[in-house]
Amino acid sequence: MEGKKILKRLYVGGLGHTVSEGELQERFSKFGEVTNVEILTRKDEQGNPMKSFAYINISISESDLKKCMSILNKTKWKGGTLQIELAKESFLHR
C-alpha cells in the first residue's frame, strides 16, 4: 500500500557544475512528483563556480523518501557526489 504523499523540500548538495534542473527533475521524479527545482551556485571572488546545490520540492510518500535517500545519497553523478537531506524548515518561518 502506498503511503500518502506529502510535500517535502530536499536539499541536494555536491552537484557537478553541469547538472541542469531538468536532469535533477528526471532523476528525482522516479521517487515522487517533483514540483520545483532550484539550482544555486556559490562562486569565488573570481566568479568561478565553487559549489552547486539545489532545492527540490517533491510530493513523496515517507517510504519513497527513504528509498530515494538510500539510493541517491552519496552516489557519484556527473562530476559530483550527491548529498541529500531534508531542507531546514527555517525558510518557512522568516
C-alpha positions, 0 to 999 in steps of 0.5 A: 500500500502506498503511503500518502504523499506529502510535500517535502523540500530536499536539499541536494548538495555536491552537484557537478557544475553541469547538472541542469534542473531538468536532469535533477527533475528526471532523476528525482521524479522516479521517487515522487512528483517533483514540483520545483527545482532550484539550482544555486551556485556559490562562486569565488571572488573570481566568479568561478563556480565553487559549489552547486546545490539545489532545492527540490520540492517533491510530493513523496510518500515517507517510504519513497523518501527513504528509498530515494535517500538510500539510493541517491545519497552519496552516489557519484553523478556527473562530476559530483557526489550527491548529498541529500537531506531534508531542507531546514524548515527555517525558510518557512518561518522568516 
